[in-house]
Amino acid sequence: MPRDELPVPPNVERMMGPEDCRGSTLAAMSASIPDYPARAWDRGRQGWVVVRFHVYSDGSVHRARVHRAVPDGPFNRATERAVSSWQFAPLEGVDVLENCVVMFEFRAGEVHIR
């Protein structure tokens, strides 16, 4: 049972600049959701994590990193690992999409992408 209140999540669209993740359409070939860390669940932790990443022309993800997380720490590793494993269809017309953004919400033992 959660002991933490779910922190108010940020507006992800406001975190993106005008050139972030622009130039081609992303089509996910595989995109696993992170596992809810057992330790966080046992402690009743809830929160969210925003991850920034680049997508190269072959559809592979690079430089997945936590941009912002509340609380900072318990969900970071799981989200970076999941996003790093994502694969998109090859990009058309660009070599790389930089600073793509995704947010995960960890709530009551479930993980949702926002």
C-alpha positions in Angstrom: 0.0 0.0 0.0 1.5 3.4 -0.9 2.7 5.5 1.9 3.8 8.5 -0.3 1.4 10.9 -1.9 2.0 11.0 -5.7 4.0 14.2 -6.4 2.4 16.5 -8.9 3.9 15.7 -12.3 5.3 18.4 -14.5 4.0 19.5 -17.9 6.3 17.6 -20.1 5.5 19.7 -23.2 6.9 22.7 -21.4 10.2 20.9 -20.9 10.7 20.6 -24.6 12.4 23.3 -26.6 11.3 24.2 -30.2 14.0 22.0 -31.8 13.8 19.0 -29.4 12.9 15.7 -31.0 12.0 17.3 -34.3 12.5 16.3 -37.9 11.1 12.8 -38.2 8.3 10.7 -36.8 9.1 8.2 -34.1 7.5 4.7 -34.5 8.3 2.4 -31.7 9.3 -1.2 -32.7 9.9 -2.1 -29.0 9.4 0.0 -26.0 9.2 -1.8 -22.7 7.9 0.0 -19.6 10.2 0.0 -16.6 9.6 -2.4 -13.8 8.4 -1.0 -10.5 11.4 -1.4 -8.3 10.7 -3.9 -5.5 12.4 -1.8 -2.9 10.3 1.3 -3.8 7.2 -0.8 -3.7 8.1 -2.3 -0.3 8.6 1.2 1.1 5.4 2.5 -0.4 7.2 5.0 -2.7 5.4 6.7 -5.6 6.7 9.3 -8.0 7.5 10.2 -11.6 10.6 10.3 -13.8 11.3 12.4 -16.9 13.9 10.9 -19.2 15.6 12.7 -22.2 17.2 10.6 -25.0 18.5 10.8 -28.5 17.4 8.5 -31.4 19.9 7.7 -34.1 19.0 7.1 -37.8 18.9 3.3 -37.3 16.2 3.8 -34.6 18.5 3.0 -31.6 18.3 5.1 -28.4 21.4 6.8 -27.0 22.1 9.0 -24.0 19.0 8.1 -22.1 19.3 10.0 -18.9 17.0 11.2 -16.1 16.2 14.9 -16.6 14.0 15.3 -13.5 12.6 12.9 -10.9 10.5 13.2 -7.8 11.5 11.7 -5.6 15.0 11.6 -7.0 16.6 8.1 -6.9 14.3 5.2 -6.4 13.0 4.9 -10.0 15.9 6.4 -11.9 17.9 3.3 -12.8 14.8 1.3 -13.9 13.7 4.1 -16.3 17.1 4.7 -17.8 17.5 1.0 -18.4 14.1 0.6 -20.0 14.4 3.6 -22.3 18.0 2.6 -23.3 16.5 -0.7 -24.6 13.9 0.9 -26.8 14.1 0.5 -30.6 12.3 2.7 -33.1 11.9 2.3 -36.9 14.7 3.9 -38.9 14.4 7.6 -39.1 13.6 9.3 -42.4 15.4 12.4 -43.5 17.5 13.0 -40.4 20.6 11.5 -38.7 19.5 12.0 -35.2 16.6 13.2 -33.1 17.9 15.0 -30.0 16.4 15.6 -26.6 13.3 13.4 -27.0 11.3 13.3 -23.7 9.2 10.8 -22.0 7.7 10.7 -18.5 6.9 7.6 -16.4 4.5 7.7 -13.4 5.1 5.1 -10.7 1.8 4.8 -8.7 0.6 2.1 -6.4 2.7 -0.6 -7.9 1.9 0.3 -11.5 4.0 2.2 -14.1 2.4 4.4 -16.7 3.9 6.3 -19.6 2.7 9.9 -19.9 
